[in-house]
């Protein structure tokens, strides 16, 4: 139970009205502490998340994923394969995988209530904006998995972002980072294939370097200190251990590690291009 409100109320009341004021301040502080504790529900930093809350994270991820895909008219076979790939990357199997598949089917139903689902999800993540960011990032990754984004899906992503408390500007920034991440990974695979076939390392393309900057959320004309600060911020927000402590489901840890590796690879490429140590 928080006690800060009681202490402050007691001291202010004592200073203004002596002992009667102290009692009044103590009572007001007690009410404040109770309301503060009530607001610290969900994944609060004062307790570990329950398995039910982690299951809600997983369920909402796949339900919203299909809901965004359905915005373009129907969920295509390719989008189903993308969801299956996400389940593979998370290592889902058995009952957990079947539950994720059921969630994906629920999200594309006409009566799926996006606002209700995200309101409940946001409440469970209260006090944990990093978890909301990871959730939105996964939706962006899924939406960009085939290399393009349908206008209707973009509009649905905007609805999702706003319901989670993100602004339009923040969504556009995250969209640019997600697109850069897709291109960066795709070009990296191409370069590795070329290197193994030709027996030599290929120099990074200008486009891949540009994507590396976008992944960190900076531009090429910013000084080293700002780029390094952006890298550290991104790593702090996506560090798997920190996300696990904040309540990220264990099934999503592999994807969190992949994201952290992507950030690290982008940083290494930028350091190399700038001659930084």
C-alpha positions in Angstrom: 0.0 0.0 0.0 1.5 3.4 -1.0 2.1 5.8 1.9 3.5 8.9 0.2 0.1 10.6 0.1 -0.5 10.1 3.8 2.9 11.5 4.7 2.6 14.6 2.5 -1.0 15.2 3.6 -0.1 14.9 7.3 2.9 17.3 7.0 1.0 19.9 5.0 -2.0 19.7 7.3 0.2 20.0 10.4 1.9 23.1 9.0 -1.4 24.9 8.1 -3.8 23.9 10.8 -1.6 22.1 13.4 -2.9 18.8 14.8 -6.5 19.0 13.4 -5.1 19.8 10.0 -2.7 16.9 10.2 -5.6 14.5 10.8 -7.4 16.0 7.8 -4.3 15.8 5.6 -3.8 12.2 6.7 -7.3 11.3 5.6 -7.0 13.1 2.3 -3.6 11.4 1.7 -5.1 8.0 2.5 -7.8 8.5 -0.2 -5.1 9.6 -2.7 -3.0 6.5 -1.9 -6.0 4.2 -2.4 -6.7 5.8 -5.8 -3.0 5.6 -6.8 -2.9 1.9 -5.9 -6.1 1.2 -7.9 -4.5 2.9 -11.0 -1.4 0.7 -10.6 -3.3 -2.4 -11.9 -2.2 -4.6 -14.8 1.5 -5.1 -15.3 2.4 -2.8 -12.4 6.0 -2.5 -11.5 5.2 -3.6 -8.0 4.1 -7.1 -8.9 4.9 -9.7 -11.5 2.4 -10.2 -14.4 0.0 -13.1 -14.1 -0.1 -15.9 -16.7 -3.6 -14.7 -17.6 -2.3 -11.3 -18.4 0.5 -12.7 -20.6 -2.1 -15.0 -22.3 -4.2 -11.8 -23.0 -1.1 -10.3 -24.6 -0.7 -13.3 -26.9 -4.4 -13.5 -27.7 -4.7 -9.8 -28.6 -1.6 -9.9 -30.7 -3.0 -12.5 -33.1 -6.6 -11.2 -33.0 -5.6 -7.7 -33.9 -3.2 -9.0 -36.5 -6.0 -10.6 -38.5 -8.3 -7.7 -37.9 -5.8 -5.4 -39.5 -5.3 -7.8 -42.4 -9.1 -8.1 -42.9 -9.4 -4.3 -43.3 -8.3 -4.7 -46.9 -11.3 -6.9 -47.6 -10.3 -10.4 -46.7 -7.5 -12.2 -45.1 -5.4 -13.7 -47.8 -3.5 -17.0 -47.8 -0.3 -15.0 -47.7 -1.4 -13.2 -44.5 -2.3 -16.5 -42.9 1.2 -17.7 -43.8 2.7 -14.6 -42.2 0.7 -15.3 -39.0 2.0 -18.9 -39.1 5.5 -17.6 -39.5 5.1 -15.5 -36.4 3.9 -18.5 -34.5 7.0 -20.4 -35.7 9.3 -17.5 -34.7 7.7 -17.5 -31.2 8.1 -21.3 -30.9 4.3 -21.8 -30.3 3.2 -25.4 -30.2 0.4 -27.6 -28.7 -2.4 -25.9 -26.9 -0.7 -22.5 -27.0 -0.5 -22.6 -30.8 -4.1 -23.7 -31.1 -5.1 -20.8 -28.9 -3.2 -18.4 -31.1 -4.8 -19.8 -34.2 -8.3 -19.4 -32.6 -7.4 -15.8 -31.7 -6.4 -15.1 -35.3 -9.8 -16.5 -36.5 -11.7 -14.4 -34.0 -10.0 -11.2 -35.1 -11.3 -11.5 -38.6 -14.9 -12.0 -37.6 -17.3 -9.1 -38.5 -18.4 -8.7 -34.8 -14.8 -8.4 -33.5 -14.8 -5.3 -31.2 -11.4 -3.7 -31.7 -12.0 -0.9 -29.2 -13.2 -3.2 -26.4 -10.2 -5.6 -27.0 -7.6 -2.8 -27.0 -9.1 -1.0 -24.0 -8.8 -4.2 -22.0 -5.3 -4.9 -23.3 -4.2 -1.3 -22.6 -5.5 -1.5 -19.1 -3.6 -4.7 -18.5 -0.4 -3.0 -19.7 -0.9 0.1 -17.6 2.3 1.7 -16.6 4.2 -0.3 -19.2 4.4 1.9 -22.4 7.3 -0.3 -23.7 4.9 -3.3 -23.9 2.4 -1.3 -25.9 5.2 -0.2 -28.2 6.3 -3.8 -28.6 2.8 -4.9 -29.4 2.3 -2.1 -32.0 5.8 -3.0 -33.5 4.7 -6.6 -34.0 1.5 -5.4 -35.7 3.6 -3.3 -38.0 6.0 -6.1 -38.7 3.1 -8.4 -39.7 1.5 -5.7 -41.9 4.8 -5.1 -43.7 5.8 -8.7 -44.0 5.0 -8.9 -47.7 6.8 -5.7 -48.5 3.8 -3.4 -48.9 1.0 -1.9 -46.9 -2.6 -1.6 -48.1 -4.2 1.9 -47.5 -7.1 0.3 -45.6 -4.6 -1.6 -43.4 -2.7 1.6 -42.7 -6.0 3.3 -41.6 -6.7 0.4 -39.3 -3.2 0.6 -37.9 -3.9 4.2 -37.1 -7.0 3.2 -35.2 -5.0 0.7 -33.3 -2.3 3.2 -32.5 -4.8 5.8 -31.2 -6.6 3.3 -29.0 -3.2 2.4 -27.5 -2.5 6.1 -26.8 -0.1 6.7 -29.7 -0.4 9.9 -31.8 -0.5 9.9 -35.6 3.0 11.3 -35.7 4.3 8.4 -33.5 2.6 5.9 -35.8 4.1 7.4 -38.9 7.5 7.3 -37.2 7.0 3.7 -36.2 5.8 2.8 -39.7 8.9 4.3 -41.2 11.0 2.3 -38.8 9.1 -1.0 -39.5 9.5 -0.5 -43.3 13.2 0.2 -42.8 13.5 -2.9 -40.7 11.9 -5.1 -43.4 14.2 -3.6 -46.1 17.3 -3.9 -43.9 16.6 -7.5 -43.1 15.8 -8.4 -46.8 18.9 -6.7 -48.1 21.0 -8.3 -45.5 19.8 -11.8 -46.6 20.6 -10.9 -50.2 24.1 -9.7 -49.3 24.9 -12.8 -47.3 23.7 -14.9 -50.3 25.9 -12.9 -52.6 28.9 -13.2 -50.3 28.6 -16.9 -49.9 28.3 -17.4 -53.7 31.1 -15.0 -54.6 33.4 -15.9 -51.8 33.9 -12.3 -50.7 32.1 -9.7 -48.6 29.9 -7.2 -50.4 30.0 -3.6 -49.3 26.7 -2.3 -47.8 24.5 -0.4 -50.2 23.5 3.2 -49.6 19.9 2.1 -49.2 20.8 -0.3 -46.5 22.7 2.3 -44.6 19.7 4.7 -44.9 17.5 2.0 -43.5 19.9 1.5 -40.6 19.5 5.1 -39.6 15.7 4.8 -39.9 15.7 1.8 -37.6 17.3 3.9 -34.9 14.9 6.8 -35.7 17.7 9.3 -36.8 19.0 10.8 -40.0 22.5 10.6 -41.5 23.2 14.2 -40.9 22.9 14.0 -37.1 26.2 14.0 -35.0 27.7 10.8 -33.5 26.5 11.7 -30.0 22.8 11.8 -31.1 23.0 8.7 -33.1 24.6 6.8 -30.2 22.0 8.2 -27.8 19.2 7.0 -30.2 20.8 3.5 -30.4 21.0 3.2 -26.6 17.3 4.3 -26.3 16.2 1.8 -28.8 18.2 -1.0 -27.1 16.8 0.0 -23.8 13.2 -0.1 -25.1 13.7 -3.5 -26.8 16.1 -5.3 -24.5 14.6 -8.8 -24.1 15.5 -9.0 -20.4 13.9 -5.7 -19.6 10.8 -6.6 -21.6 10.6 -10.0 -19.8 10.7 -8.2 -16.4 7.9 -5.9 -17.6 5.6 -8.8 -18.5 6.3 -9.8 -22.1 5.1 -13.4 -22.6 7.9 -15.9 -22.7 6.6 -17.0 -26.2 7.5 -13.6 -27.6 11.1 -13.5 -26.3 12.6 -14.9 -29.6 11.0 -12.1 -31.5 12.3 -9.6 -28.9 15.8 -11.0 -29.4 15.5 -10.7 -33.2 14.5 -7.0 -32.8 17.4 -6.3 -30.5 19.7 -8.0 -33.0 18.3 -5.9 -35.8 19.0 -2.7 -33.8 22.5 -3.9 -33.0 23.3 -4.8 -36.6 22.0 -1.3 -37.7 24.2 0.3 -35.2 27.3 -1.7 -36.2 26.7 -0.7 -39.9 26.4 3.0 -38.9 29.5 2.8 -36.8 31.5 1.2 -39.6 30.4 3.9 -42.1 31.3 6.7 -39.7 34.6 5.2 -38.5 33.3 5.1 -34.9 34.6 2.8 -32.3 
